[in-house]
Amino acid sequence: MSSRKRIKYYHFIFMDIVGFARPGMTPAIQNRKINFLKKIVLGSKIVKAGRNSVIKIWTGDGMALGFQDSVEHPFKLAIEIDKHLRKYNTKKSDRNRIDMRIGLHSGTVEVVRDINNEENAAGPGIIIAQRVMSFGDAGHILASDAVTMNLIDINPKYGDALHPIGTFHDKHGQPLVLYNIYDEHTGNPKVPKEKIVAPTEHLRAEREIQILDSQKMLVRHTHTYVFKNTSEEEVDALMSSVILDAPHSLKQMKLQTFDRHKKPLGRKIILDIPRRKDYYVKPNPPIKPGQIYTYTESYSAREPERYFEYFVPKETGLFEFALICPQSAGDLSLRIYDVDPVGEQRPSTIEPEIARYDDKTEIRWVIDRPKKGKYLRFEW
């Protein structure tokens, strides 16, 4: 068989046990953890169903599996493993609990035979899956954009559990677009810690919503970001994500991106489904190390649910939110909440500034240094 014929496309799940080699982990404890992990993985109906098309690789403190037939298999297996471990850890001590981190990626590999004559995989597909996993902390299920796009193509509802956390560079300088998989029952909603080094420092973020039609609740969003490139490399792509109340095409949204001189910026669409758009903004020229940069995105959309949530992805100097209402909108009930990653919300004590004019009212909240990983919810 030629090497060309052995190049195949697989959907990978790569996992390892966090803290496997830390002090106090005796061989007996390590074996117990590995054996339980093998039991739930090899006992999974997902793995059994694809027995003839699954590559299984043991790594000492974890494993990798590659599926040929569907990207859903590693996704569903990750969720199944997470549920088993949640139940297992309920009555375990810190030393005996099993904390996993998981990475998902789809890509090509060369199928080879290892020293034990077992099928193994070599190539970018499995290497990148391991790098995606390496960004995570205990309980994280992280996925590349290749996995995310395939999943949402199969079932748009999967998008509810896929949360973009940005574009990051691994130790080899390769950019990876990462998504965190979680909901109220699965995964770790926290932003991964020190393993991900963001290349920018947010100095200011401004969000403005102008109500254009109070009956249809058609609004115009204007989002402006001011940040500093704190890395030693040029930044040539910025990730943005828009979640919509109602289905919209990019043409309907009239999406615009431009710099502080009103110069249009290029875009590369990552994900385009009716209620969600993920894309890169392309600064031209790239942002130099140490440079302070400002850019704005603007789009129109219907907001029948009458709320807006902002996730604070990293430390931000100042956050400002403004709601601009025409007189025809009448009196609006204005509320702001602090929301944790799994959806529990508490009323905020921050009071808005209100300015009334002949034809409109402006309500503005200014928040100094909002906490990283926090959600802010504005309702009207």
URFEN-V514267 format. One record per residue. N is the residue number from 1. SS is DSSP state (helix for helix, strand for strand, loop for the rest). D_LAST is the distance of its C-alpha to the last C-alpha in Angstrom with 2 decimals. Layout:
# URFEN-V514267
n: [N	N]
ss: [SS	SS]
d_last: [D_LAST	D_LAST]
This chain:
# URFEN-V514267
n: [1	2	3	4	5	6	7	8	9	10	11	12	13	14	15	16	17	18	19	20	21	22	23	24	25	26	27	28	29	30	31	32	33	34	35	36	37	38	39	40	41	42	43	44	45	46	47	48	49	50	51	52	53	54	55	56	57	58	59	60	61	62	63	64	65	66	67	68	69	70	71	72	73	74	75	76	77	78	79	80	81	82	83	84	85	86	87	88	89	90	91	92	93	94	95	96	97	98	99	100	101	102	103	104	105	106	107	108	109	110	111	112	113	114	115	116	117	118	119	120	121	122	123	124	125	126	127	128	129	130	131	132	133	134	135	136	137	138	139	140	141	142	143	144	145	146	147	148	149	150	151	152	153	154	155	156	157	158	159	160	161	162	163	164	165	166	167	168	169	170	171	172	173	174	175	176	177	178	179	180	181	182	183	184	185	186	187	188	189	190	191	192	193	194	195	196	197	198	199	200	201	202	203	204	205	206	207	208	209	210	211	212	213	214	215	216	217	218	219	220	221	222	223	224	225	226	227	228	229	230	231	232	233	234	235	236	237	238	239	240	241	242	243	244	245	246	247	248	249	250	251	252	253	254	255	256	257	258	259	260	261	262	263	264	265	266	267	268	269	270	271	272	273	274	275	276	277	278	279	280	281	282	283	284	285	286	287	288	289	290	291	292	293	294	295	296	297	298	299	300	301	302	303	304	305	306	307	308	309	310	311	312	313	314	315	316	317	318	319	320	321	322	323	324	325	326	327	328	329	330	331	332	333	334	335	336	337	338	339	340	341	342	343	344	345	346	347	348	349	350	351	352	353	354	355	356	357	358	359	360	361	362	363	364	365	366	367	368	369	370	371	372	373	374	375	376	377	378	379	380]
ss: [loop	loop	loop	helix	helix	helix	strand	strand	strand	strand	strand	strand	strand	strand	strand	strand	strand	loop	loop	loop	loop	loop	loop	loop	loop	loop	helix	helix	helix	helix	helix	helix	helix	helix	helix	helix	helix	helix	helix	helix	helix	helix	loop	loop	helix	helix	helix	helix	helix	loop	helix	helix	helix	strand	strand	strand	strand	strand	loop	loop	loop	strand	strand	strand	strand	strand	strand	loop	loop	loop	helix	helix	helix	helix	helix	helix	helix	helix	helix	helix	helix	helix	helix	helix	helix	helix	helix	helix	helix	loop	loop	loop	loop	loop	loop	loop	loop	loop	loop	strand	strand	strand	strand	strand	strand	strand	strand	strand	strand	strand	strand	strand	strand	loop	loop	loop	loop	loop	strand	strand	strand	strand	loop	helix	helix	helix	helix	helix	helix	helix	helix	helix	helix	helix	loop	loop	loop	loop	loop	loop	strand	strand	strand	strand	helix	helix	helix	helix	helix	helix	helix	helix	helix	helix	loop	helix	helix	helix	helix	helix	helix	strand	strand	strand	strand	strand	strand	strand	strand	loop	loop	loop	loop	loop	strand	strand	strand	strand	strand	strand	strand	loop	loop	loop	loop	loop	loop	loop	loop	loop	loop	loop	loop	loop	loop	loop	loop	loop	loop	strand	strand	strand	strand	strand	strand	strand	strand	strand	strand	strand	strand	strand	strand	loop	loop	loop	loop	strand	strand	strand	strand	strand	strand	strand	strand	strand	strand	strand	strand	loop	loop	loop	loop	loop	strand	loop	loop	strand	strand	strand	strand	strand	strand	loop	loop	loop	loop	loop	loop	helix	helix	helix	helix	loop	loop	strand	strand	strand	strand	loop	loop	loop	loop	strand	loop	strand	strand	strand	strand	strand	strand	strand	strand	loop	loop	strand	strand	strand	strand	strand	strand	strand	loop	loop	loop	loop	strand	loop	loop	loop	loop	strand	strand	strand	strand	strand	strand	strand	strand	strand	strand	strand	loop	loop	loop	loop	strand	strand	strand	strand	strand	loop	loop	loop	loop	strand	strand	strand	strand	strand	strand	strand	strand	strand	strand	strand	helix	helix	helix	loop	loop	loop	loop	loop	strand	strand	strand	strand	strand	loop	loop	loop	loop	loop	strand	strand	strand	loop	loop	loop	loop	loop	strand	strand	strand	strand	loop	loop	loop	strand	strand	strand	strand	strand	strand	strand	strand	strand	loop	loop	loop	loop	loop	loop	strand	strand	strand	strand	strand	loop]
d_last: [65.04	63.85	61.03	59.10	59.06	57.76	54.55	51.78	47.99	46.49	43.12	43.46	42.14	43.46	43.17	44.78	44.94	43.40	45.94	48.81	51.42	50.30	52.93	53.69	53.13	56.56	57.84	57.58	53.85	53.26	55.23	53.33	49.99	51.31	52.94	49.77	47.82	50.60	50.59	46.94	47.02	50.37	49.59	46.40	46.67	44.95	47.79	50.50	49.42	49.76	52.89	54.80	52.13	50.69	51.83	51.77	52.39	52.81	52.07	53.37	50.08	48.13	48.42	47.31	47.26	47.16	46.42	47.68	46.15	42.35	39.58	38.08	41.00	40.37	36.61	37.34	40.19	38.00	35.62	38.71	40.28	37.13	37.08	40.82	40.59	37.75	40.04	43.13	41.69	40.60	43.97	45.26	45.99	44.59	47.89	48.08	44.51	43.89	40.99	40.60	38.93	38.80	38.61	38.43	39.79	41.61	44.60	48.30	51.08	54.83	56.04	59.02	61.30	61.24	64.24	64.05	63.99	60.42	57.89	55.75	53.38	53.52	51.27	47.79	45.99	46.85	46.93	43.32	42.27	43.87	42.17	38.71	39.57	40.89	37.48	36.22	36.49	37.31	35.23	33.84	34.12	33.77	34.28	35.21	33.51	36.57	35.79	32.07	32.68	35.39	33.38	30.42	32.99	34.45	31.26	27.73	26.46	28.26	25.59	23.27	25.73	26.57	24.71	25.97	27.20	28.87	32.27	34.99	38.72	41.29	44.49	46.14	43.55	42.25	38.52	36.67	33.16	32.05	29.60	29.06	29.36	27.61	25.51	25.47	29.20	30.65	31.16	30.15	26.52	27.58	28.31	32.14	33.77	36.60	38.00	35.40	35.86	33.08	34.66	31.99	30.48	26.91	27.05	23.59	20.52	17.95	14.84	13.40	11.01	12.04	10.82	14.31	14.06	11.28	13.50	14.11	10.83	13.36	12.42	14.90	14.82	17.25	18.37	21.30	23.53	26.46	28.93	32.62	35.01	36.60	38.86	42.43	41.74	40.03	36.57	36.60	33.52	29.91	27.85	24.29	22.21	19.34	17.67	16.26	14.42	17.13	20.74	21.57	24.85	25.32	26.62	23.53	21.32	23.67	23.52	25.11	26.29	28.22	29.65	29.46	32.15	30.10	32.66	31.42	31.61	32.94	31.16	32.54	30.52	30.89	28.78	27.61	26.26	23.81	20.68	21.86	23.71	25.64	27.87	29.97	29.65	33.23	33.92	37.03	39.08	38.13	36.76	39.75	40.11	38.77	36.96	33.53	31.52	28.33	26.76	23.64	22.19	20.22	19.20	17.38	15.73	13.84	10.56	10.62	9.16	5.70	6.35	9.01	11.98	14.75	18.19	20.57	23.80	26.11	26.51	24.47	25.44	22.15	18.59	16.25	12.66	11.54	8.75	10.90	10.04	13.10	14.23	14.22	10.45	11.16	9.42	5.66	5.23	4.65	6.54	8.97	11.73	15.20	16.19	19.89	21.40	21.86	18.32	18.60	15.67	15.95	13.70	14.36	16.16	15.23	14.20	12.62	14.80	13.73	15.99	16.27	18.59	20.23	18.22	14.91	12.78	12.41	10.41	12.44	13.13	16.77	18.20	21.98	23.58	21.03	23.14	24.48	23.37	20.09	16.68	13.55	10.24	6.89	3.79	0.00]
